[in-house]
């Protein structure tokens, strides 16, 4: 099994750049990996991607150095196991609210005695060609990232960060706003900024990577300069939408 060099970077406090892939396109996914993203999150929560298509997306990444991460439907051990068995090297898990749930997620990514993951990594072990190596190395190569998007998670943030094996927390700002009774279309909010600043400082103290997203070069620069290390530039559909709209507006301005 190859090393999860992104996890190593994050544990060392170094920034890493990824993108969330929501379109489910093999070609877009492969393009993003070839372009140089260090990691890609393959969405299955908010689109129609199922296990068979997820496997194809993982194959689209496999010819690159990009680390594949799966976003399961929920914090469910069987959902997590499925993604890892297909070849993902990490999870990006939504709606984790408590330290107990965070611990369950971590254990679902580890083989016994460290966890509860069942053994059957067909594609992940190169179709059993790397059975021995995969079993020996998998536990230390699985990146666990949790999406911070509920009021309960904010209230339990220190306990969640203290769970061994939680490598990163990523702000899901729209759901966090909704959970706080705020309209995310009107971001930013002072109360959300305060939460982000507190979590960012706690992450530095506890050695947990804190993540946030940007969709413009200026936003990306600001996110990195603020101290976030688990950073996304995207998602894929937003990058495409913005590029298309820029071109259309230019055309309309010239041809008016």
N, C-alpha and C positions, 0 to 999 in steps of 0.2 A: 504494500500500500504506500502511495506517495505521501510525503509530508504535507500537512496542512500549514503551509507557510504563512497564510493570512492569520490564522490563530496565533502563531508564534509572534507575528508582528504586533498584534493587538495586546497580547500578554506582556510584551516588552514596552508597551505604551506608545507604539508608533502608529501613525494614521494609516488607514487603508481605504481604498475607494471601490465602491461597488455600485450596482444598479439593480433595481427591481424590474423583473420581466413580467409584464402583465398580459401581453398580447398572445402569448403561447405560440409564437412563430419560431419555427426551427431556424429560418434564415436570419431573422433579427437577433435571435439568441447567439447564433454562431458569429455574426458580425460583431456584436458587442464584446464577445470573448476575444476575438481576433484583434479588435481595436485596442485592447489593453486593460480592460477592467480587471481588477484583482479578484473580485468575486461577483457572482450574480445570484440574486434571489429569484428562484422560480416559483411564481405565484400559483397556488392552487385554491386559495381561500375565496377569492372574489371573481373567479372566472370559471370556465368550463373545463379546465385542464384536469384530466383524470390520470390514473397510473400509467396507462399505455403511452399517452402523449408526453407525460413527464419523463418517462424513460427515453423518448426520442430527444427531448430537450437536453437531457443529461449527456446523451451521445453527441449532440451538437457542440458541447463544451469540451468534451474529453480530449480533443486534439490540441488543446491549448493549456497554458499554465493557470488559467482561471479556476478558482475554487468554487464548486457548485454547492449552493445552499437551497434548501427547499422550505417554502412557507406552507405548512400543513393547514388543513381545514380548521384544526383546533388543537389544543394541548392534549392530544389523545395518543397513548403509547403505540397503538397499532398504526395510526396515521404516520407517526414519527418513524416507526420501524420500516414501513413501506418505502418511504422516501430514501432512507439510508441504504436499504437493501438494493434499491435501484441505482445507487451510486453517489448520492449526495454526501457531502463531507461536513454538513452542518445543518442546523435548523434555525428558522426565524419564526418564532411561535407567537401567535396572537393571544390577546385577552388573558394573560397570566396575571392573577390578582394577588396571590399570597406566596409566602416562602414555601409552603407545603406543595403548591402547584409547581413552583419553580424546581423544587427537588425532584418531583415526579418526572418533569421534562428531562432533567439531567440524567436521571437513572434510566429513562427510556432510550437514551443514546449510548448507554454503556452495557457491555456484557458482564454477567456475574463474575465475581462477587460484587463488583462496583455498581452494578445496575440490574435491570430487568429485561434487557433486550434479548429477544430470541434469536438463535443463530440460523441464518439461512440467506446469506448475502450473495445471491447468485451472480448478478451482474457486478456488484460491488467488489467481489473477490475474483474478478476476471473469469467468471464461470468455473470456479473452483481451482483455477490454476494458481491462485494466491491464497488459498484457504488458510494455511498456517500463518503466513505473514499478516493477513488481514485480521485474524483473531488476535494476534500478538499486538498489533499497532492501532487498531480502530479506536479504542477507548481514548487514547491520547490525541487523536486526530479529528475529533468531532467538535466543531464550533457550536456553542449554544448561545443564541441571541434571542432575547425576549422583547416583545413589543410593549412599550409602556404606554397604555392607552385607556386606563380606567382610574377612577378615584381611589378604589381599593389598593391598586398597585402603588399609587403615590403615597398612600398612608402607610403601606408596608415596605417602602422602598429600601430601607436599611436592612431589614431581615431578608429581603429578596437578594440584595447584593452580597449578603454574607453566606449564601448557599454555595458550597464548593462546586465548581464546574460551570457556574454562570459566567460566561466570558464577556457578554455585551448586552446592553440595554439600548433600545432604539425608540425614539419618540414617534408614536403614531398620533400626530397632532390633531387631526380631524376628529378621531374618536375620543381623544382626551378632552378636546373642547366640548364635544357633545355630552360627555360624562360630567363635565363641570357646569352644564347648562349654558354653554356659550355657542354662538354661531361661528363655525370655523371659517366661513366665507369672509368674516370680518377680522381675522388675525392681522396683527398681533394683539394680545391682551396682556396687561401687566401681571395678572395672576398666573398666566401660563409661563411668562418670562421668568417669574420668580421660581416656579417649579423647576424649570429647565436649569436655571443657575444653581439651585440647590442640588439637583441630581448630578450635574456636571462636577460640582465640587466633591460630592460624596464618591463619585466614580474615581476621581483622582486619588482620594484618600484610601480607597479600598482596592484599587487595582482592577476595576471593571471598566471596560471600554464603553463610552457613551456615544450614541449615534443619533444623527439627524440627517435630513435630506435637503438638497438644493436642486434647482432646475435651471439656474443661470450661472455663468462663470463668476459673476459678482457674488451671488449667493453662496456658491461653493467656497470662494475665497473667505468670505465672512464666517462661514461655518467652521472651516479649518482654523482660522485665526482665533475663534472663540474657544478652541480647545477640544472640539469633538474629534474622535479618532475613527469611529465606525460610520463612515460617511457615504451617502448615496448621491449620485448625480443622475437624475432621471425623474420618474421611471421611463421606460422605453417609449410608451405611447405619448407621454408629455413632450419628450424630446422631438419626436416625429411631428406632433401637432404644432409645436412652436416653430419648427423649421418650415413646415408647410404654410402656416399662417403668415410668417414673415415674407415668404416668396409671393404669396397671393396679394398681400398688402402692397408690396413693391410694384407688382404688375398693375394693380388698380390705380396706384398713384401716378404711374408713368402714362397709363392709357386713358386716364380720365378725360 
